[in-house]
Structure formats: structure tokens, C-alpha cells
């Protein structure tokens, strides 16, 4: 039985729970998707999604609940898989541009992220992207999204939009600038779960 949490802060939390359950079913996995609000709950899971929302607020809640510390320690030990979505991507980054001082990041991934990188003109948009590990393009929804300006160390880009990195992977960690919970396509959640199983199989 695999137990995957969604940090219950703000943003599209229930959509992730729905997508995880759908993915378990499709992959024929015995899995449980739960909301994570406390340090104790964070100790019991095999993986966690840090959802989109406002990175300043989410980082504050991660700190206040102790969930952030638990995730950091367990991820550094290679003990859990973590997927950071949009604001969650910002929170995983070692370096943050534009308002970074207001966000207390978990500093787990070797990348530099810029908040609200698409400006007011393109606050939200949808586009089909090539994602490494997926055989067909993925329809990605961007909402006041960051970009990954730079990766270093062990972090590897897995998707680009107009020459900018919009998804990256480092060991058991996945960072996305778009929202994979807002379509019915479970391939990104599959990719995330495959990090737990250590399979490189195409989703
Ligand atoms: N703009 C938000 C931030 O900087 C992220 C937006 C999102 O998660 N969709 O925190």
C-alpha cells in the first residue's frame, strides 16, 4: 500500500486527491491519497504533493505546521517522493528571484526559479508541451506561473516552453510550473508515482 499526501494549505488540493485516486486505479496500485496538515501525518507518507497557490502563504503554513521540516528531512534522506506544483515548485527551489525573501523555501532542488515570470499579459494560458518521459504532448495549464531560470547540480530539465524550463526532476523530486491537476490527463501524476517505484517506464 502506497500512501501519498497532498499538503492541505490552499489551492487545488481536492483536485490532486482526485487525480491521485484516478492514477492509482489506472495503474492498478493499492494506494491511499490523504490530506496532510501535521508533522505526524507527514511522517507516515511515501510521497507528497505541494500544490499551487501563493508561495508566501504556503511556505508560512509549511513552517507553522512542521510539515515543511518533515518533508525536508525525509526528502534529503531519499525517503519520500515530492512533487511541487507552481507555488510548490517555488518552494522546492534553492534560489528564488522576485519576492524570494518572502518565501521560506525548502531548498531541496538545484534550481533557480523566478516567480510570476509571465507577467500580467499572460497571467494564465494553456499550451501543449513535450515532456521528457511522456510519449505524446501534455496539455499544460499555467496560472501566474514561475519559470525555472536555471538548473545546476543534479537537477534535470524535463520540459520547455519557448526555451524556458517549465518542469524539472532531481532524483525523487519533481517540480512543475504548470498545473497537472486541472485536466483529466493523469500522466504527470503517473510520472510522479513512478519515481516512488523507481521505474523509468513511459507514462
Ligand atoms: N504566483 C504564485 C506565487 O508566486 C504561484 C501561482 C500558482 O501557484 N498558480 O506564489
Boltz pocket constraint, residues with backbone or C-beta under 6 A from the ligand:
constraints:
  - pocket:
      binder: B
      contacts: [[A, 51], [A, 52], [A, 53], [A, 54], [A, 55], [A, 56], [A, 85], [A, 86], [A, 87], [A, 88], [A, 90], [A, 115], [A, 116], [A, 143], [A, 144], [A, 145], [A, 146]]
      max_distance: 6.0
